[in-house]
């Protein structure tokens, strides 16, 4: 597998294509693998894989901001984010196998950015000191592009923390470079060692289009499954890539067949450079609903959400006059489960563009207020029936 980091090294592009892409490349980094570029139909200028990986001049349009979800507000130390009580993000790498053009963290790959820490010891110490953290997501950057030795050190350190039950690897390497998995037995042995019956490792895969699910990618996923890793998939809805109900339906159904359950479909964040890839909320909801109508139960498990600064907000329903939202996860625990009724705006792409008409609390008393429940010691600990 060969990495390509210069537009000039792609012979299928015309000189005019290269000239335009170089302008984008000066601002937003480009990287791909020779394997992934072979998935492109070079005779089709609208090919979805091409749209996903090759720069477009429209990326220079003035739209969005680099930290669209205000991740800096959740940063508690270099390379460590803590937004929800039971989940921490460890930004352990600032490189990916390829750079998706619609990436919401493209700021990490710019000169001068220091959000990622290669020395994760401070982040691991923070996690160890916070017993409410049961889930840790390794992200960045892509953790699977690190050496197996380095990744093993991080996972082993997390496994020594008793309250860390789930370790998640956010990775697009099964799509960009499945050979990373297929050609490294030591990686699979390490994952098998640490993905135990009571403390699983999850791979949060990132397949955006059915054509990424090649036979090679499926073999890589199968080896991960046989190593005890639980597979799920999350992706955004992207203009020119998967903004088609038939495409989304095929993606969800094929993922369910191979044991990589659809988890989240994200509303694209208003990130600088992402103007050509945006899909309005209303359009996205209708596409999502149509896609679900063609699949069996396991293909319908995804939630359509936006990762807003205030929390993970599920897009529940659109009617003639309103957009109905719900806090699936809230940064402020008091907002957990809260419903938002917004004025319908067919052009809006983000919560901040909507007019909120009404907010409603979660129906009925919160479980923690009920005499039938008590909360164990430790912030964010799960509810359990009272003795």
N, C-alpha and C positions, 0 to 999 in steps of 0.2 A: 504494500500500500504506500502510495506516494502522496505527500502533501504539496499543494500548489498555493502559493501565497502572492503571486503576481498575475495580474490580468494579462500581461504580455505573454505569459506562458501557456495561454489557451489558444491553440491554432484554429479552432473552429470559429473564432470571432473575427469579424471584419475590422479593418483599421478604424473605421468610424465608430464602431461599437467600443473598441478599446479606448479611443480618445475620450469618449463620454464617460466611460467607466473609470478612467484614471482620475477624473475630477472628483468622483465620489470616493475613490480609494484614498485620496489625500485626507479625507475627513473620517471616513468609516472603514475600518480594516476589512480586508477580504482574505478568506482562506477556504480551501476546499480540498477534497481528496480526489485522486484520479478515478477511484471506484465510483464516487458520487457523481462526478461529471459525466460518466458514461451512462447514467440514467437519463440524461437530457436528450430529447428529440431535437437535434440541432436544426431540423427543417421547419420547426414550429417556433416562431418568435414569442408565442404566448405559452410555451411549455411551462407547466407548473413547477417543475424542478428547477428550471432556469430562473423563474421568478423568485424562487426561494433562496437561491445561493448566489446569483450574479447581481452586481450592483446595477441600480437604475438611476438615471440622472434626476428623477423626481425626488430622490432621497434628500436632495439639497433644498427642497421646498421648506419655507419657514413654517413649521408646524410642530407642536408638542415641546416637551422639555426632556432633558436627559434622564432625570430621576422622576419619572411620571407618578410613581406610587410612594414617593417620599421615603424611600428605604433608609435614607440617612437618619431619619427620626427614630428608627428602630435599632440603629447601630449602637451597641453597648461596649464595643471595643473593636480594634482593628480585625476585620475578618469575621465578626460574630454579630448576628442580628437576632433580636428577641422581641417579636411582635405579639405573639399569642402565648399564654402562660405555659402550655405544655410542649411548645415547639421552638427549637432554635435552628438558625441557619448558620452553617459554618462555610464561609467563602474561602475555600482552600486552594483555589487555582484560578488563574486569570487567562487561561488558554482554552480554546475549544477545538474539536476536530474539524469543524467548519464553522463559519459565522453566518447564521441565519440573518437575512437582510432586515427582518422585522424585529430583531432582538430588543428586548426592553432593558438590557443591561449593557448596551454597547459602550457606555461610559467607562466600563471596567477595562476596555481594550484600547483606551486612548492614553497617550503619553501623559505622565504626571498623575495618573490616578493611583491612589494607594489604599483603596478600600479592601483589597484582598491581602491576606497575610500568608506567606509560605510557611511561617512558623506559627502553627495553630495551638501552641501550648497554652497561650493566654485564653484562647477561646475554649479549650477543653477544661481548663481550670474554672472558667465561668460556669460551664455546664455542670461540672462536678459540684459546684457550690450552690446550685439551684435545683433542689430535689423535685420541683414541679415539672421540670423538663423531662419528658418521657420519649420524645421524638426528636431526632436530629437529622437535618437534611444537609448532605454534603453537596455543595453547588459552587458556583462561581461564574464563569468558567465551568469546565466539565471535569469532574473528578476522575473519570475513567481514562483521561489522557495522561494522568500522572503515572509514574512507574508503579508496578505492583508492590514493590518494596515500600514506597512512600505511602501508598493507599493503605497497605496492611498495617503500618505503624499507627495511622490515624484511627482506623477501625478498631484495632486492638486496644488503643487507649480509651476509646468510647465504651468498649465492652467491659472495661474495668470499672465503669461507673454503674453501680447497681440500678439506679433509677432510670437509666436510658434503656428503653425496651425496644424501640424501633430505630433502625438506621436506614435512611433513604439516600439513594444515589440519584441525583438529577442528571440524566445523561442522554445525549443524542448520538453517542458513539455507535449504538446498534444500527442507526440509519447511515451515519457518515462513514463509519469504518468498522464493520462487523468483524474484521480480521483481528482487531484489538482483543476480542473475546475468544474467537476461534483458535487463535495461534498462541494463547497464553494459558497453559494448564495450571500454572502457579496461581494465576488470578482466580480461576474457578475453584481451586483447592482452598484458597484463602477465604473466599466467600462461603464455601460449604462449611468451613470451620466455624465461622462467626454467625451464620444464619441458622440459628438453633430452633428447636421446637417451641420454645417459649419467648424467644427474642429474634424476630425475623429481620433480614435485610430486604428492603424493597428497592427495586429499580424503577424509577419514575421515567419511563421512556418518553421519547418525543418524536413520534411519527406524525407528520402533518398531512401526508397524502398517501393513498394506497400504493402508489408505485414505489414508495420507499420500502415496502414489505416484500423485498426480494427473497428468493430461496436462500441466499447467503445470510441475509438478516434473520430469517426464520431459524436457520440452524444455530445462529448465535444466541437467539432468545431461548431456544430449546436447551442449549447447554447451560444457560443461566438457571432455567427452571429446574433442571436435573441437579443443580448445585444447591438447591434449596432457596433460591431467590424468588420472591414474589414479584410479579410483573404487573405494572399498571401503565397507562398512557395518558399524557396530558399535552394539549396543544392549543394554540390560539386559532381563531377564525381569521383567515388571511385573504385579502383581495388578490385574485389571480392564482391562488393555490388551492384552497378548499372552500371557496365561497359558492358552493353548489351542493344542493341537498343530496343528490345522487352520489357525489364524491364523498361527502361526510358519512352518508349511510354505509357505503362500501367500506370506508375506513373503520367505522365503529364495528361493523359486522365481522370483518376479517380479524380485527384485534380480539374480539370475543372468541373466535374460533381457535386462536393460537394461545389463549390463556394470558393475554395482555389486556386486562380489562380497561375500557375507557373510564377515565377518572374525572378530569375536568376538560371542558371546552372553554377557553378563556376569551373574553372580549379583549381585543387588542388594546394595549395601553397607549395613550397619546404620547409616545416617545419621539424625541427629535429624530428625524430621518425616516419615520414610519408613515409619512403621508400617503405614499402610493399603495399601502397595504391595509388601510383602514376600512372597516365595514361598520356602518351604523348599528346601534343596539337593536333597533326594531327589525331591520333586515336580518341581522344575525339570529334573532330569536325565531323568526319564521323559518329560516333555513334549518336551524337546530330542530325545531318541532317536526318539520317534514322529514328530516333524516331519521329521527327516532321512530317515525311511523312505519318504517320499512324493516325494522330489526326485531329480533326476539329479545327476551328479558335481559340477558347479559350484555347485549349491545346497546341497551338503553340506560346504562348506569351512570353515564356522564352527567354532570351538572354544568349548566351554562352560567359562568360567574365572571365578575370583574374583580381583579386584585387592587382595590382602591386603598388609599392611604389609611382610611378609617376601618378597613376590614375586607374580608372576602364576601362579596355581595352577590347573591344568586338572583338571576333574572328569571322571575317566576312566570310572568304572563304579560302579554300586550293585548289591549282591547282597543276599541275605536277612539277612546279618549285618554287612556292612561297606560303607563308602564308600571308594573308592580314588581317591587324588589324586596329582598329579605336578607338580613345579615346572617350569612352562613357561619362566618367567624367574625367577631368584632374585636377590634383593638381595645375598646372600652367595654369591659364585661357587662356594663349596664345596658349596652345596646344589643346584646346577644339575642337573636331571634326577632329583632325589631323589623317591622314591615314599613316600607316606604311606598307611598302612592305618588307617582310623578305624572306631570302633564306629558302626554305623548308628543314626542319630537322625533320625526323620522330622520333627521340629520344628525342628531346627537350621538356621539361615540363614547361618552364617559359620564359618570354621575355628576361631575361638576358642571356639565352643560345642561342638566335637567332642572326643571322647576319642581321642587318637592312640594306637593299640595297637602300631604297629611303623613304623619308618622304614627304607627300603632305599636304598642308593646306586644310581646309574645302573649298569646291568649292564655288566660288563667294565671294562677300564681306560679312563680318560678319554683322549680323542684326544691331548691335549697331552702325555700321559705315554708315548705310543707312539713308538718310534724312527722310524716312517714319517712323522711330522709334526714340524714346528717352527713356532713362533709368531713372526711378524715383530715388529720393534720396535714398541712402543707398546701401552699397556694396552688390552685388548679388541680388538686387531687380529684379523682372521679367520685361522683355521688354513689352512695350505696345505701340499701335499706337499713333503717335503724334496727337495732337488736330488739 
